[in-house]
Amino acid sequence: MKKILLVVHQETSDPGLVGQILQENGYQLDVCCPASGAALPSTLDSHAGVVVFGGPMSANDDATLPFIRAELDWIAIVLDAGKPYLGICLGAQLLARVLGAKVSPHPRELREIGYVPIQPSPVANNPLAELTHVYHWHKEGFEIPAGATLLATGQVFANQAFRYGEMAYGTQFHPEMSRALIDKWVAKVPEQLNLPGAQPYEAHVAEHDRHAATVDQWLRRFLIQQWLGVKALAA
């Protein structure tokens, strides 16, 4: 069984480096878009793990967007099944809400859009220990759920990543980003680069050139060896 469920929130969503790395390691991608009416699986028996990506909606929209309510209810099934869960941005915020934590905008309505520094937390065997700059595009952040481990912090949004149990992770940032995805997102909503806290496009490109290789190398190890628990082959 080498199939990963990818939950996206727009039909045009691209799993970027996450999808590329999983496929390179022999995993089949099963893409599901509940926002477009697709049904989430009732069990995870056919999947080795779940990645829930970001989107323009809020994790607090469950009263107005039925698919958000459905995802909140469904994530509990993933956790109960003991399958690896990776939540990216909205996916992390949904996980935080399921675990009883709050998701809310920055008190000064700041955004993080572009590459932003993070500080890995001083916890033993922190899987994010080598990350210093990662890509963001969000206006809301999460509290750390009770019983979860804080893995990284930031200056604007204090909580940047957490782990719950051994297999569930949430990251405020977007490790899946490629240069093509940056161009796609900026072209789709260029006006957001004028919002408080957003960086100009030129900074996105320059910082991607500077930090993308480090994030790529980290993501390859994290996804396969740490998240999915596949042992590295001996040299």
VMD Tcl script that draws the C-alpha trace (Angstrom):
set ca {
  {0.00 0.00 0.00}
  {1.76 3.13 -1.28}
  {-1.00 5.64 -1.82}
  {-1.12 9.09 -0.20}
  {-4.34 11.08 0.07}
  {-3.86 14.74 -0.84}
  {-6.70 17.00 0.29}
  {-6.77 20.27 -1.66}
  {-9.19 23.18 -1.47}
  {-9.29 24.38 -5.08}
  {-9.48 22.30 -8.25}
  {-6.45 24.17 -9.60}
  {-4.33 23.41 -6.51}
  {-0.86 22.00 -7.16}
  {0.86 19.79 -4.54}
  {4.22 21.14 -5.70}
  {7.34 19.60 -4.19}
  {5.34 17.47 -1.77}
  {3.63 15.65 -4.61}
  {6.83 15.47 -6.65}
  {8.87 13.91 -3.84}
  {6.16 11.40 -2.95}
  {5.87 10.28 -6.56}
  {9.64 9.99 -6.92}
  {9.57 7.60 -3.95}
  {6.94 5.37 -5.49}
  {3.79 6.75 -3.88}
  {0.55 7.15 -5.81}
  {-1.21 10.49 -5.30}
  {-4.93 10.32 -4.58}
  {-6.13 13.92 -4.88}
  {-9.43 14.89 -3.24}
  {-11.09 18.33 -3.34}
  {-14.01 18.45 -0.86}
  {-14.62 22.11 -1.77}
  {-15.74 20.87 -5.20}
  {-17.99 18.18 -3.79}
  {-15.60 15.22 -3.60}
  {-16.23 12.85 -0.72}
  {-13.53 12.10 1.82}
  {-12.89 8.37 2.39}
  {-14.67 6.84 5.37}
  {-11.56 4.84 6.30}
  {-7.82 5.20 5.68}
  {-7.28 1.50 5.02}
  {-6.15 2.22 1.44}
  {-3.79 5.09 2.25}
  {-0.35 5.29 3.85}
  {-0.82 8.92 4.91}
  {-2.74 12.17 4.42}
  {-1.58 15.65 3.43}
  {-4.09 18.51 3.83}
  {-2.99 21.60 1.93}
  {-3.82 25.29 2.24}
  {-6.56 27.41 0.70}
  {-8.07 30.90 0.75}
  {-10.83 29.97 3.20}
  {-10.61 29.92 7.00}
  {-10.57 26.96 9.36}
  {-13.33 28.87 11.19}
  {-15.67 28.82 8.18}
  {-17.41 25.61 9.24}
  {-20.71 27.44 9.84}
  {-20.84 28.74 6.25}
  {-18.79 26.19 4.26}
  {-20.06 22.63 4.75}
  {-16.84 21.07 3.43}
  {-14.85 22.76 6.20}
  {-17.17 21.19 8.78}
  {-16.79 17.85 7.00}
  {-12.99 18.10 7.06}
  {-12.93 18.98 10.76}
  {-15.03 15.91 11.52}
  {-12.98 13.72 9.16}
  {-9.54 14.65 10.54}
  {-10.51 12.91 13.78}
  {-10.89 9.71 11.73}
  {-7.34 10.11 10.42}
  {-5.97 10.59 13.92}
  {-7.91 7.62 15.26}
  {-6.55 5.47 12.43}
  {-3.00 6.31 13.48}
  {-2.02 7.29 9.94}
  {0.58 10.01 9.26}
  {-1.08 13.42 8.88}
  {0.62 16.52 7.50}
  {-1.32 19.78 7.59}
  {0.07 22.71 5.62}
  {-1.22 26.21 6.47}
  {-5.02 25.71 6.40}
  {-4.41 21.99 6.92}
  {-2.47 22.78 10.09}
  {-5.12 25.21 11.27}
  {-7.83 22.59 10.78}
  {-5.76 20.09 12.79}
  {-5.32 22.66 15.56}
  {-9.07 23.25 15.71}
  {-9.81 19.52 15.83}
  {-7.45 19.30 18.81}
  {-9.23 22.13 20.63}
  {-6.96 25.08 19.81}
  {-8.00 28.46 18.40}
  {-7.27 29.81 14.93}
  {-7.39 33.59 14.50}
  {-5.99 36.53 12.50}
  {-3.01 38.52 13.67}
  {-4.17 41.15 16.22}
  {-2.76 43.89 13.96}
  {-4.10 42.22 10.80}
  {-0.59 41.48 9.56}
  {0.10 38.81 6.96}
  {3.05 36.60 6.29}
  {3.46 36.45 2.51}
  {6.91 35.53 1.24}
  {9.94 33.94 2.85}
  {9.99 34.50 6.62}
  {12.55 33.31 9.18}
  {11.55 30.72 11.76}
  {13.31 29.46 14.87}
  {13.24 25.70 15.52}
  {12.30 24.95 19.12}
  {14.93 23.41 21.42}
  {13.25 20.02 21.69}
  {15.02 16.68 21.36}
  {15.19 15.28 17.82}
  {13.32 18.24 16.35}
  {12.66 17.31 12.69}
  {12.68 21.02 11.77}
  {16.07 21.71 13.35}
  {17.76 22.74 10.10}
  {15.09 25.11 8.80}
  {15.61 28.87 9.12}
  {13.64 30.45 6.24}
  {10.43 29.09 4.74}
  {7.65 30.33 2.45}
  {4.39 31.68 3.87}
  {1.08 32.92 2.54}
  {-1.48 33.38 5.31}
  {-3.43 35.84 7.44}
  {-4.40 33.53 10.32}
  {-2.41 31.50 12.80}
  {-3.00 28.69 15.27}
  {-2.54 28.18 18.96}
  {-0.60 25.09 20.01}
  {-3.09 22.37 21.03}
  {-2.92 20.83 24.49}
  {-0.61 17.82 24.40}
  {1.16 18.93 21.22}
  {4.84 19.81 20.88}
  {5.85 23.21 19.52}
  {8.49 22.68 16.83}
  {9.13 26.19 15.49}
  {8.35 29.81 16.32}
  {8.30 33.12 14.45}
  {8.21 36.83 15.18}
  {4.91 37.81 13.53}
  {2.96 34.60 14.09}
  {4.52 32.98 17.14}
  {3.49 29.39 16.42}
  {4.93 28.02 13.18}
  {4.84 24.23 13.53}
  {3.76 21.50 15.92}
  {3.60 17.75 16.28}
  {0.75 15.84 17.90}
  {1.60 12.31 18.93}
  {4.15 10.66 16.69}
  {2.51 11.02 13.27}
  {0.51 14.28 13.04}
  {2.29 17.48 12.01}
  {1.08 20.99 11.29}
  {3.15 23.71 9.61}
  {2.08 27.32 9.17}
  {4.46 27.57 6.22}
  {4.40 26.03 2.73}
  {7.29 23.58 2.18}
  {5.76 22.51 -1.14}
  {6.65 25.77 -2.88}
  {8.51 25.85 -6.17}
  {9.37 28.89 -8.26}
  {6.52 27.96 -10.62}
  {4.06 27.90 -7.72}
  {5.22 31.30 -6.48}
  {4.63 32.77 -9.93}
  {1.22 31.07 -10.15}
  {0.02 32.34 -6.76}
  {1.28 35.89 -7.31}
  {-0.30 36.05 -10.77}
  {-3.64 34.87 -9.34}
  {-3.91 37.42 -6.51}
  {-1.26 40.12 -7.07}
  {-3.21 42.59 -4.94}
  {-2.35 40.60 -1.83}
  {1.25 41.70 -2.10}
  {0.04 45.15 -1.04}
  {-1.37 43.90 2.26}
  {0.37 44.67 5.59}
  {3.25 42.27 6.11}
  {3.41 41.03 2.51}
  {6.72 41.15 0.66}
  {7.18 42.42 -2.91}
  {7.46 39.84 -5.67}
  {11.16 40.54 -6.15}
  {11.80 39.48 -2.55}
  {9.88 36.23 -3.09}
  {12.13 35.37 -6.02}
  {15.40 36.42 -4.38}
  {14.66 34.56 -1.15}
  {13.51 31.47 -3.04}
  {16.81 31.42 -4.90}
  {18.58 31.67 -1.55}
  {16.64 29.13 0.51}
  {14.86 26.70 -1.85}
  {17.66 24.13 -1.95}
  {17.78 23.84 1.84}
  {14.00 23.44 2.09}
  {14.02 20.86 -0.71}
  {16.71 18.76 0.99}
  {14.90 18.95 4.31}
  {11.53 18.06 2.79}
  {12.92 14.95 1.11}
  {14.22 13.61 4.41}
  {11.23 14.70 6.45}
  {8.50 13.30 4.21}
  {9.94 9.86 3.63}
  {12.11 9.06 6.63}
  {10.47 11.00 9.47}
  {6.83 11.47 8.47}
  {6.24 8.16 6.68}
  {8.89 6.32 8.70}
  {10.70 4.72 5.75}
  {14.25 3.88 6.73}
  {17.01 5.30 4.57}
  {18.93 2.79 2.47}
  {22.46 2.03 3.58}
  {25.15 3.76 1.53}
}
mol new
graphics top color blue
foreach p $ca { graphics top sphere $p radius 0.5 }
foreach p [lrange $ca 0 end-1] q [lrange $ca 1 end] { graphics top cylinder $p $q radius 0.2 }
display resetview
